[in-house]
Amino acid sequence: MHFGVISTADIGLGSVIPGIQASEHTVDAIASRDEDRAAAVADARGIPRAYGDYDALLADDALDAVYIPLPNGLHAEWIRRAADEGLHVLCEKPLTGSAAETAAVFDYCDERGVTLMEAFMYRFHPRTERAREIVASELGEIVSVTSHFSFRMPDGADDIRLDPELAGGSVMDVGCYAISAARLFLGTPDRAYATTTDTRDAGVDTRMTGVLEYDSGQTARIESSFDTPETQYYRVQTTDGWLRAEQSFGVERTDSVELTYSTGERVVTESFDPVDDYRREVEHFADCAVSGETPRVDRDESVDVMRIVDAVYESAEAGRPVALD
């Protein structure tokens, strides 16, 4: 599959483009609003064509798909424009700024016969797959899930993730991972209760703490922050044990990782050799685009995660628990 990349964002340059190039697929074009920047990246990365305009890339008849790592607030527009050109779309998380808009872009792509997938790369790491298997088959009933993703953004940073016009904020940037993990194990909650703080006076949340409640009595605690040292983990507590993964969302392709779980007095640690989950994500997306099969991160998952995000923000603003529609 021949990919075009819309933007020279760091996530594309450092992770997704190398993932595509390590697979049997190719990056054939890249676009930036700065043509010199696009040309320099193309030259350095061995990409055949560079464009100083996103529409020019979308008009490239040799492309089959695009990868979109633009700021969150621009995703929906360029998903639609790519779909208009018949291009399959792999887009960074979150796909859009709301559940309603996420559902709408899936409808749009379905109508035009193209595959759309949200790029939650951690879903393609073998450890994530094994964690789901253990919880489903080797542990008892889930009591609670705790999921946390934070990092320290430099003080005074001029960062698009602090721009409310571009759908910035810690929930949108890293909290969505914590929410995704909670949903992965427990499904979609019935209520959300959350608080947010804007420590940078930026107009977006820089910290979030929330509780997701289920009518079954199960709960999930979720946290995100731009103000604390990097921390990533999820923990699943069950009636007979627990499971925990550290550095759970962003794993370097050269790093081995572990997964630890316990049933009673028995504690087991499983190790996983280094893998490129970005490459695995790309390969899965391309296979689905060609076969027409539904991607692992499908419409239901993407919309449900954003339903929770919507409820988290609504709860934080209202100061009370909010029921999910």
WODADA-V871519 format. One record per run of one state. SS is the DSSP state (2 for helix, 1 for strand, 0 for the rest). FROM is the first residue (numbers start at 1). LEN is the number of residues. If there is no record, write none. Layout:
ss=SS from=FROM len=LEN
ss=SS from=FROM len=LEN
//
This chain:
ss=0 from=1 len=1
ss=1 from=2 len=5
ss=0 from=7 len=3
ss=2 from=10 len=12
ss=0 from=22 len=4
ss=1 from=26 len=6
ss=0 from=32 len=3
ss=2 from=35 len=11
ss=0 from=46 len=3
ss=1 from=49 len=3
ss=0 from=52 len=2
ss=2 from=54 len=5
ss=0 from=59 len=6
ss=1 from=65 len=4
ss=0 from=69 len=3
ss=2 from=72 len=13
ss=0 from=85 len=3
ss=1 from=88 len=5
ss=0 from=93 len=6
ss=2 from=99 len=13
ss=0 from=112 len=4
ss=1 from=116 len=4
ss=0 from=120 len=1
ss=2 from=121 len=4
ss=0 from=125 len=1
ss=2 from=126 len=12
ss=0 from=138 len=4
ss=1 from=142 len=11
ss=0 from=153 len=7
ss=2 from=160 len=3
ss=0 from=163 len=1
ss=2 from=164 len=3
ss=0 from=167 len=3
ss=2 from=170 len=17
ss=0 from=187 len=4
ss=1 from=191 len=7
ss=0 from=198 len=9
ss=1 from=207 len=7
ss=0 from=214 len=5
ss=1 from=219 len=7
ss=0 from=226 len=1
ss=1 from=227 len=12
ss=0 from=239 len=2
ss=1 from=241 len=6
ss=0 from=247 len=10
ss=1 from=257 len=7
ss=0 from=264 len=2
ss=1 from=266 len=7
ss=0 from=273 len=4
ss=2 from=277 len=15
ss=0 from=292 len=7
ss=2 from=299 len=20
ss=0 from=319 len=3
ss=1 from=322 len=2
ss=0 from=324 len=2
//
